[in-house]
């Protein structure tokens, strides 16, 4: 069943500064380590009536990337969003906390604090993380199964801690001198495989709509976890067929966990290189990735599908039969599937394959074109039932961000695919409005 409108949340990771974008005079890179840059994006996103702003995060710093760009260098997302909370009124604020490297009591307190500070606008992006173990005393990353088992227990403990001090227990009865009904504030006495937490939380539950959860992960366990616990899924869906399959999988897992499919919203990242003309948009994309060498592209291809093309001529076709049968890729399953699909469908010449956006830039859904092009494609995906919304990740220059908020979103609103004003005050109310 189609929703009446899209859900849309803006990424606060300044993707328009990636590649060569940060080198422009108007990029705003100087504000990267203050709240000013993110606050400006949040205020503009609120003016466009978006559901939320969202800050992804990582717990490691790959130094080779820092030579040419800021990479994963960033402020702590929860502190950043706390700074933004007081300067905004309606827009949702989704932070990222890892279940692999964090602790549920600290996470429960931080998240509920943000929910109070924002008057019910907080959300939690639940991630298991793919790297960073060396910063937390772990000799290697736990297996995917172990990470998701921990994530399920972590999330359950957080939600039980939120419920351990219910809003109705807070009386603040000045006349009778009763601050709280302590009979309602109960320990959770959790004893699990990964955590031992007595509780209760030392912070009351916010007296309003609950705090929604986002999840990112396309593996079978990730999709099952999303079907069980998530309100939103930040997915990697490079084409509409992949999105339709993922939407179907999420619906099936939601039903298996006795939830309605519409309660789990598929919101893929959408990489947007926007310009007044298609030619200008393609020029922007190519200029932004100009320093990615042929060898680097070949390395990305080898990482993804195991094919070494170092000595291949650019005019040699690449066919599915050329790929090694047994290759374990460090890249995401969605990225590998996207590249294999291109090879299977087109048998492209090597030079054309190495010039593909999937090897040059984002592995997300990607549109390189005009705001009208983007509006048309988004409308097609939405009406096909492939997505419930999307998270824009503008690229190339700050102009892509400008055109997203000032041209694309208004077009979607005029087409009846997005709201033209807010109807609620909290993040959950925004999600239920679509």
C-alpha positions in Angstrom: 0.0 0.0 0.0 1.5 3.3 -1.1 1.9 6.1 1.4 0.2 9.4 0.6 3.6 11.3 0.8 7.3 10.7 0.9 9.4 10.8 4.0 12.5 12.9 3.5 15.4 13.5 5.8 18.6 15.4 5.0 22.0 14.0 5.7 24.1 16.3 7.9 27.3 14.6 6.7 28.5 17.4 4.4 28.7 15.2 1.3 29.0 18.2 -1.0 32.4 18.8 0.5 33.6 15.3 -0.5 35.9 14.8 -3.4 36.9 18.1 -4.8 33.9 20.0 -3.5 35.5 21.3 -0.3 38.1 23.3 -2.4 35.5 25.8 -3.7 35.5 29.2 -2.1 31.9 28.9 -1.0 32.0 25.3 0.2 31.8 26.1 3.9 34.6 23.7 4.8 36.0 26.1 7.4 32.9 25.5 9.6 33.2 21.7 9.6 34.3 21.5 13.3 31.7 23.9 14.6 27.9 23.6 14.8 27.4 26.5 12.3 27.6 24.5 9.1 25.2 21.8 10.3 22.9 24.3 11.9 22.5 26.2 8.6 21.6 22.9 6.8 19.1 22.0 9.6 17.4 25.4 9.5 17.1 25.3 5.7 15.8 21.7 5.9 13.3 22.8 8.4 12.2 25.6 6.1 11.6 23.0 3.5 9.5 21.0 6.0 11.7 17.9 5.9 11.0 15.1 8.4 14.5 15.1 9.9 18.2 15.8 9.7 20.5 12.8 10.2 24.1 12.5 11.2 25.9 9.2 10.3 29.1 8.5 12.2 32.2 6.3 12.3 34.6 5.4 15.1 37.9 5.3 13.1 39.9 7.6 10.9 41.4 6.2 7.7 44.4 8.5 7.2 44.9 8.0 3.4 41.6 9.7 2.7 42.6 12.7 4.8 45.3 13.6 2.3 42.7 14.9 -0.1 39.4 15.2 1.8 38.0 15.2 5.4 36.8 11.6 5.2 35.3 10.4 8.4 36.6 13.3 10.5 33.7 14.8 12.4 32.2 16.1 15.6 30.3 13.7 17.8 26.9 13.4 16.3 24.8 13.4 19.5 26.6 16.5 20.9 26.2 18.2 17.5 22.5 17.5 17.4 22.1 18.7 21.0 23.6 22.0 19.9 21.1 22.2 17.0 18.1 21.2 19.1 17.7 24.6 20.8 18.1 26.5 17.5 15.3 24.6 15.6 11.6 24.0 16.4 10.1 21.3 14.2 12.7 19.2 12.3 13.6 15.7 13.7 17.2 15.1 14.9 18.6 11.6 14.3 21.9 10.7 15.8 24.1 7.6 15.4 25.2 5.4 18.2 27.0 2.1 17.6 25.8 -1.0 19.5 29.2 -2.7 18.9 31.3 -0.1 20.7 28.8 1.5 23.1 26.9 0.6 26.2 23.0 0.6 26.5 22.8 2.6 29.7 24.9 5.4 28.3 23.0 5.3 25.0 19.6 5.3 26.7 20.5 8.3 28.7 22.0 10.3 25.8 19.1 9.6 23.5 16.4 10.4 26.0 18.3 13.5 26.9 18.3 14.6 23.3 14.6 13.7 23.1 13.9 16.0 26.1 16.2 18.8 24.8 14.4 18.8 21.4 10.9 18.4 22.8 10.3 15.0 21.2 12.3 15.3 18.0 15.1 12.8 18.6 15.8 9.6 16.7 18.4 6.9 16.9 20.3 5.4 14.0 21.3 2.0 15.3 24.5 0.8 13.7 26.7 -2.3 14.4 29.7 -0.6 12.7 32.0 -2.2 10.1 35.4 -0.9 11.3 37.0 0.7 14.4 37.6 -2.4 16.6 41.2 -1.3 17.3 40.0 1.8 19.1 37.9 -0.2 21.6 40.3 -2.9 22.7 39.0 -5.6 20.2 41.7 -7.5 18.2 39.3 -7.9 15.3 35.7 -7.0 14.4 33.1 -9.4 15.7 31.3 -11.5 13.1 28.1 -10.1 11.5 26.1 -12.6 13.5 27.7 -11.6 16.7 27.3 -7.9 16.0 23.6 -8.3 15.3 23.0 -10.5 18.3 24.6 -7.8 20.4 22.6 -5.1 18.6 19.3 -6.8 19.4 20.1 -7.2 23.0 21.5 -3.6 23.2 18.3 -2.1 21.6 16.0 -4.2 23.9 17.9 -2.9 27.0 17.8 0.7 25.8 14.0 0.5 25.3 13.4 -1.2 28.6 15.5 1.5 30.3 13.4 4.2 28.7 10.3 2.4 30.0 11.8 1.9 33.5 11.1 5.5 34.5 7.7 6.2 32.8 6.5 9.7 32.2 3.4 9.2 34.3 5.7 8.6 37.3 6.8 12.2 37.3 4.3 14.0 39.5 5.9 17.3 40.5 3.1 17.8 43.0 4.1 20.9 44.8 1.1 21.0 47.0 1.6 17.5 48.5 5.4 17.5 48.2 5.5 14.5 45.9 8.0 14.7 43.1 7.6 11.2 41.6 5.6 8.0 42.2 8.5 5.7 42.9 6.2 2.6 42.8 6.2 3.1 39.0 10.0 3.5 38.6 11.3 -0.1 38.5 14.7 -1.8 37.8 14.9 -3.9 34.6 17.3 -6.5 36.2 18.6 -7.5 32.8 21.1 -10.4 32.6 22.0 -11.2 29.1 24.7 -12.6 26.9 26.4 -9.2 26.4 25.1 -6.9 29.2 24.2 -6.9 32.8 22.1 -3.8 33.6 20.0 -3.3 36.7 18.3 0.0 36.0 16.2 2.0 36.3 17.3 4.9 34.0 18.1 8.1 35.9 16.0 10.1 33.5 12.2 10.0 32.9 10.7 9.0 29.7 9.7 12.0 27.5 5.9 12.6 27.9 5.0 12.5 24.2 5.5 10.3 21.1 8.3 7.7 21.4 11.8 8.0 20.0 11.9 6.4 16.5 14.7 4.1 15.4 16.6 4.0 12.1 18.7 1.1 11.0 21.3 0.7 8.2 22.2 -2.8 6.9 21.3 -4.8 3.9 22.3 -8.3 5.0 19.8 -10.9 5.9 20.3 -10.3 9.6 20.2 -6.6 9.1 16.9 -6.8 7.3 15.5 -9.1 9.9 16.6 -6.7 12.7 15.0 -3.8 10.8 11.8 -5.8 10.4 11.7 -6.3 14.1 12.8 -2.9 15.5 13.3 -0.1 13.0 10.9 2.6 11.9 13.2 3.7 9.1 15.9 1.9 7.0 18.8 3.8 5.5 19.3 1.5 2.6 21.8 1.2 -0.3 19.6 0.6 -3.3 21.5 1.6 -6.5 18.6 0.8 -8.8 14.8 0.5 -8.6 14.9 -3.4 -8.8 17.2 -3.6 -5.8 14.9 -1.2 -3.9 11.8 -3.3 -4.8 13.5 -6.5 -3.6 14.6 -4.8 -0.3 11.2 -3.3 0.2 9.7 -6.8 -0.2 12.2 -8.3 2.2 11.5 -5.7 4.8 7.7 -6.2 4.5 8.1 -10.0 4.9 10.3 -9.6 8.0 8.0 -7.0 9.5 5.1 -9.4 9.1 7.2 -12.2 10.6 7.7 -10.0 13.7 3.9 -9.2 13.9 4.3 -5.7 12.6 2.7 -3.9 9.6 5.0 -3.4 6.6 4.2 0.3 6.4 5.7 0.7 9.9 9.2 0.0 8.4 10.0 2.8 6.0 12.6 2.2 3.3 14.6 5.5 2.9 17.7 4.9 0.8 20.5 7.4 0.5 20.1 9.4 -2.7 23.3 10.9 -4.1 22.3 14.1 -6.0 24.6 15.9 -8.4 22.2 18.7 -9.5 22.7 21.5 -12.0 20.5 23.6 -14.3 21.3 21.2 -17.3 22.3 17.6 -17.5 25.6 18.5 -19.2 26.5 20.8 -16.3 25.5 18.1 -13.8 27.7 15.5 -15.5 30.6 18.0 -15.6 30.1 18.6 -11.9 30.2 14.9 -11.2 33.4 14.3 -13.3 35.1 17.4 -11.9 34.4 16.3 -8.3 36.0 12.9 -8.9 38.9 14.1 -11.1 41.7 12.9 -8.8 40.5 9.3 -8.7 43.1 7.6 -10.9 42.6 4.7 -13.1 44.6 2.5 -10.7 42.3 3.5 -7.8 39.3 2.7 -9.9 40.8 -0.7 -10.8 41.5 -1.3 -7.1 37.9 -0.6 -6.3 36.8 -3.1 -9.0 39.1 -5.7 -7.7 37.9 -5.2 -4.1 34.3 -5.5 -5.2 34.4 -8.5 -7.5 37.9 -9.9 -7.3 38.9 -9.1 -10.9 42.5 -7.8 -11.5 42.4 -5.6 -14.6 45.8 -3.9 -14.1 47.1 -5.2 -17.4 43.8 -5.1 -19.4 43.3 -2.6 -22.3 40.4 -0.2 -21.9 38.5 -1.6 -24.9 38.4 -5.2 -23.6 34.8 -6.2 -22.6 34.2 -7.3 -19.0 31.9 -10.3 -18.7 30.4 -12.1 -15.8 32.4 -15.2 -16.7 35.6 -13.2 -16.1 34.9 -12.8 -12.4 36.5 -15.2 -9.9 34.0 -17.7 -8.6 35.1 -17.3 -4.9 35.8 -13.8 -3.8 35.0 -12.3 -0.4 34.6 -8.6 -0.8 35.3 -6.0 2.0 32.6 -3.8 0.3 28.9 -3.9 1.1 26.7 -6.6 -0.5 24.7 -3.9 -2.2 27.8 -2.4 -3.8 29.0 -5.7 -5.1 25.6 -6.6 -6.4 25.3 -3.3 -8.3 28.7 -3.8 -10.1 27.9 -7.4 -10.9 24.6 -6.4 -12.3 26.2 -3.8 -14.6 28.7 -6.4 -15.9 25.9 -9.1 -16.4 23.6 -6.7 -18.2 26.0 -4.7 -20.4 29.3 -6.6 -20.7 30.9 -3.1 -20.8 34.3 -2.2 -22.1 36.7 -1.8 -19.2 37.2 1.9 -19.8 33.4 2.4 -19.6 33.1 0.3 -16.5 35.9 2.2 -14.7 34.1 5.4 -15.5 30.8 4.3 -13.9 29.5 6.3 -10.9 29.4 3.1 -8.9 33.2 3.0 -9.0 33.9 6.7 -9.0 31.6 7.8 -6.2 28.5 6.8 -4.2 27.1 3.2 -4.0 23.8 4.7 -3.1 20.9 5.5 -5.5 22.4 8.2 -7.7 20.9 10.9 -9.9 23.1 13.2 -12.0 20.9 15.7 -13.8 18.5 18.6 -13.2 15.9 19.0 -10.4 13.2 18.0 -12.9 15.1 14.8 -13.7 15.4 14.1 -10.0 11.7 14.8 -9.3 10.7 12.5 -12.1 12.8 9.6 -11.0 11.9 9.9 -7.4 8.2 10.0 -8.4 8.7 6.8 -10.4 10.4 4.9 -7.6 7.8 6.1 -5.1 4.8 5.2 -7.3 6.3 1.8 -8.1 6.3 1.1 -4.3 10.1 0.7 -4.2 10.7 3.4 -1.6 8.9 5.2 1.2 11.2 8.2 1.0 14.8 9.0 0.8 17.8 10.8 2.4 19.4 13.3 0.1 23.2 13.3 0.0 24.0 16.2 -2.3 27.4 16.0 -4.0 29.9 18.1 -6.0 29.3 21.5 -4.6 27.1 23.5 -2.2 24.9 24.2 -5.3 23.7 20.6 -5.3 22.5 21.2 -1.7 20.9 24.5 -2.7 19.0 23.0 -5.7 17.9 20.0 -3.5 16.2 22.3 -0.9 15.2 25.2 -3.1 14.2 23.4 -6.4 13.7 19.7 -5.9 11.8 19.6 -2.7 9.3 22.3 -3.8 8.7 20.4 -7.0 7.9 17.2 -5.0 5.5 19.3 -2.8 3.7 20.8 -5.8 3.3 17.3 -7.3 1.6 16.2 -4.0 4.4 13.9 -3.2 5.6 15.8 -0.1 4.1 18.1 2.5 4.0 21.9 2.1 3.8 22.5 5.8 4.3 20.7 9.1 1.3 19.1 10.7 3.0 18.0 14.0 5.7 18.9 16.4 7.7 15.7 16.9 9.6 13.3 14.7 7.1 10.5 15.2 4.3 12.8 14.2 6.2 13.7 11.0 6.7 10.0 10.1 3.0 9.2 10.7 2.0 12.2 8.6 3.4 10.4 5.5 
